[in-house]
Amino acid sequence: MAEALREVRARLRGAPAGLPFGLDAQTLANGDSFTFTTDVGSLDILATPSGTSGYDDLARTSENVSAFGVEIDGRTSGPQPRPERVIDERDRA
């Protein structure tokens, strides 16, 4: 995830310009929520959403969904194979 965030130049939303911030796997693992501004828009990451105790609570009521023709299993946990990069149609122009 850290690599993908660096690719879209994620920076902490509301932080002073030039504030040092190490965007790496360890930083993400140590935090519970982050709000970023990226080259592609705003992104909020919540490890433990309000009203839950985290993943186990969410997994009990998760559903499979389809996005951009890809089936997403909402109950899958743990490391997953790295997906092929999805290219937005605008990137092809």
C-alpha positions as CSV (number, residue, x, y, z in Angstrom):
1,M,0.0,0.0,0.0
2,A,2.8,2.4,0.8
3,E,4.3,1.9,-2.7
4,A,0.9,2.7,-4.3
5,L,0.5,5.8,-2.1
6,R,4.0,7.0,-3.0
7,E,3.1,6.5,-6.7
8,V,0.2,9.0,-6.4
9,R,2.3,11.4,-4.3
10,A,0.2,11.0,-1.1
11,R,0.8,13.7,1.5
12,L,-0.8,14.2,4.8
13,R,-3.9,16.4,4.4
14,G,-3.7,19.5,6.5
15,A,0.0,19.1,7.4
16,P,2.4,22.0,6.9
17,A,4.3,21.9,3.6
18,G,7.6,20.2,4.1
19,L,6.7,18.3,7.2
20,P,8.8,15.1,7.3
21,F,6.6,12.0,6.9
22,G,8.0,8.5,6.2
23,L,5.4,6.9,4.0
24,D,6.3,3.2,4.4
25,A,4.8,-0.1,5.5
26,Q,5.9,0.4,9.1
27,T,4.3,3.8,9.4
28,L,1.0,2.5,8.0
29,A,1.1,-0.5,10.3
30,N,1.7,1.7,13.4
31,G,-1.2,4.1,12.6
32,D,-4.9,3.6,12.7
33,S,-6.2,6.3,10.5
34,F,-4.7,8.6,7.9
35,T,-6.1,11.4,5.7
36,F,-4.1,12.0,2.5
37,T,-4.2,14.4,-0.4
38,T,-3.0,12.7,-3.6
39,D,-2.5,13.5,-7.3
40,V,-5.8,11.7,-7.9
41,G,-7.9,13.1,-5.0
42,S,-8.4,12.8,-1.3
43,L,-8.0,9.4,0.4
44,D,-8.9,8.5,4.0
45,I,-7.6,5.2,5.4
46,L,-9.3,3.8,8.5
47,A,-8.0,0.6,10.1
48,T,-10.7,0.6,12.8
49,P,-13.8,2.4,11.6
50,S,-16.1,4.0,14.3
51,G,-18.5,1.5,15.8
52,T,-16.3,-1.5,15.1
53,S,-13.5,-3.4,16.7
54,G,-11.8,-3.7,13.4
55,Y,-11.5,-6.4,10.8
56,D,-13.4,-9.2,12.6
57,D,-16.5,-7.0,13.0
58,L,-16.4,-6.0,9.4
59,A,-15.8,-9.5,8.0
60,R,-19.0,-10.8,9.6
61,T,-21.2,-8.6,7.4
62,S,-19.0,-8.2,4.3
63,E,-20.2,-8.8,0.8
64,N,-18.7,-9.6,-2.5
65,V,-18.9,-6.7,-5.0
66,S,-17.9,-6.1,-8.6
67,A,-16.0,-3.0,-9.6
68,F,-14.7,-2.3,-13.1
69,G,-15.5,-5.9,-14.1
70,V,-13.5,-7.4,-11.3
71,E,-15.1,-9.5,-8.6
72,I,-13.9,-8.4,-5.1
73,D,-14.3,-10.9,-2.2
74,G,-15.1,-8.9,0.9
75,R,-14.3,-11.7,3.2
76,T,-10.7,-12.4,2.0
77,S,-8.0,-11.5,4.5
78,G,-4.3,-11.8,4.6
79,P,-1.7,-11.2,1.9
80,Q,-3.1,-11.4,-1.6
81,P,-1.3,-11.7,-4.9
82,R,-0.4,-8.3,-6.3
83,P,-3.1,-7.3,-8.9
84,E,-2.3,-6.1,-12.3
85,R,-2.3,-2.4,-12.5
86,V,-5.7,-1.0,-13.6
87,I,-5.3,1.6,-16.2
88,D,-7.9,4.3,-16.4
89,E,-9.2,5.0,-19.9
90,R,-8.0,8.6,-19.5
91,D,-4.4,7.3,-19.2
92,R,-4.6,5.7,-22.7
93,A,-5.3,9.0,-24.4
